[in-house]
Amino acid sequence: MTTISPTTFSFPTKRIALAIASILTGALAGLLGYLVGQYFYALFVFPFILLAIGTIFYVPSLKFLRTSSWLFNAFCGLLMGLMIFFTFHYVEYSLFRARNISSFEVSQHLDSSAASKAVDAFLQKQTGAGGFIGFMKYNNAQWNPYVYYFVQGGIVARTFKIYLHSRNGWLYLAGEAAVLLDGSALLGSLAGERLFLKKKTV
């Protein structure tokens, strides 16, 4: 029986395989993160949860396909972080689109093609852009404020609201992207180098 090990692959093949694994694990982590977010979403904390989910999927790929280049490992980590961010929000967009296409089909008696164009026309009218970009702009304008409750003696003493729309919404998304991209790149660099060195010393 032949056992597949990292040494089975040539150097270029390992790099290509690690890049593909980075994209696939990022997409999987983004999808799983979206599902988790339907039940639990903590402002400012959730990007780190997404990063943790990505780490769980990505480290086995690094362990199996480690390379000696910390820069390439960091690049692959960056790919994973980008895919987590994109997949998480693209799932939101896909569901938004599906719901509204279905609504237009029923309310305006349109076929699926015409309903799809109607959704794009709606986003274009609301934001000046259609498709995914239009959705991100529209979604940013629709975000409800996050309310934090401070309780004393079982009674709500005061509340604090954070409004995430317009500039604040974009700043939050930029921070979310920074956590995912920088964190994933750092993970790829440090974890990949450590695994490679550990292998070399064996």
N, C-alpha and C positions, 0 to 999 in steps of 0.2 A: 504493500500500500504506500502511495506517495503522499507525503505530508507537505502542505503548502505553507511556506514560511516567507518572511519578508525578503530573504536572500534569494528566493525563487525568481523574483522580478528584477528586471534590469533597472538601472538608475533612472532613465527617462520614464519608464513604465510606472515606477513607484511614484514619481512626481505627478504624472497624469492621474493615476488612481487616487492619490491623496486629494488632488484638486476636485475631482468628481465626488469623492466621499464628503468633502467639505460642503459642497453645494447640496448634496442629498440630505446630509444630516442637518444642515441649516433649515432646509425646507420642512423636514420632519419635525424638528424642534419648534419651528414657527407655527405649524399646524397644531401640534400638541399644546403649545402655549396658548393659542387662541381658545382651545377647548377648556383649558384650565381657567382662563380668564373669564369664561362665562359663569363660573361658580365662585371665583375669588379674584378680586383685582384690588390691589392696594397701591394707591398713587405713590410714585417715586420708588416703590419697592419692586413693582412688577418687572421692570427691565432687568433687574438682577435675577429674578426668578427665571425669566426667559434665558438669560445667560447660563444659569445653572442647568437648565434642561438641555441646552446646547452642549454644555460640557459633558454631561452624562453620555450623550450620543457620540461626541467627537473624540473623546480620549481613547476609546477602543480603536478608532481608525488611526490615530496618531501612533498608538502602541504597535499596531500591525504594520503600518506603512511609514514609520519614522524615517526622516532623512537627516543628514548632517547639517543642512543649511537652515540656520535659525531664521533667516530672512524669508525663505520659502515657506517654512512652517508658519511664520507670522502672516504671510500673504494668504495661505489657506485658511487660517483662523479668521482673517478679515473677510474672506469669501463666505465663511459660515455665518458670521455675524450679520453680513449684508443680507443673506438669504433668510435668516430668522426675521429680521426687520421687515423685509419685503413680503414674505409669506404671511406673516401675522396680519399685516394690513391689507394684503390682497385678498385674503379669505374674507375679511370684513367687506371689502368692495364686491366680491363675488356674491355674497349673500344679499347685500343691499341691492345689487343689480337683479338677482333672481326674484326677490320679493316684489320689486317694482315692475319688472316685466310681467309677472303674474298678475299684479294689480291692474296694469294697463290693459292686459288681454281681457280681463273680466269687465272692468268698468267702461272701457272704450271700444270693446269688441274688435281688438286688433289681433293680427297674427303675431307670432313670436318675433319675426324680423322687424315689423313695424313698431312693436312694443319696445324692442331693443333700441331702435333709433329714437323713440320717444324719451327713453331714459337719458340717452346722450344729449338730446335737445334740452331736457330739463336741467341737466348739470351745466350745459353750455350757457343757458340763460341765467342760472343762479351764480355761476363762478367765472364764466368766460372760458372754461375748458371742459372738455368731455373726458370720458374714460376714467382711468385710475387717478390721474392728476386732478380731474374735476371732482371726483369723489373725496379725495383727501382735503381739498379746499372746502368743499361743502360740509364734510364731517367736522372739520375744524371750527366752522362757524356755528355748528349745532351743539357742540359739547355743553352739557349741563355742568353747573358748578359742583365741585366736590365739597361736601359739608362734613366737618369734624365736630363731634359732640363732646363736651367736657362735662362729666358727671361728678357730682358731689353728694354723697349720702343717698344715692339712688335717684337723684333728681338732676335733670339737665340744667347745669348752671349757666352755660353759655355755648355759643356755636361759633365756628370759624369757617368761612367759605373761601375756596380757591377757585377762581374763574379761569378756565382753560379754553379760551377762544381767541381768535385773531392772533396778536403777537405772542401772548402767553402760550397759546396752543402750539404754535410753531417752535417756540423755545423748548417746550416740553418734548416735542417729537425730536428735536435736535439733540436734546439730552439723552433721550431713549436710544437714538442711533449711536451716539458717542459711547454710551455704556456697552452696547452690543458690539460695535466694531472695534473699539479700543480693547475691551475686555477679551474678545475672541482672539484678536491679534496677539495680545500678551500671553494668553493661554497657549496658542500655537507655538510661540517662540520659546517660552519657558518650559512647558511640558514636553514639547518635541525634543528640545535640547537635552533635558534631563533623561528622557527615555533612551535617546541615542547614546549618551555617555554611559548610562547604566548598562546598555548592551555591550558597549566597547570594553567595559571593565570585567565582563564575565569571562 
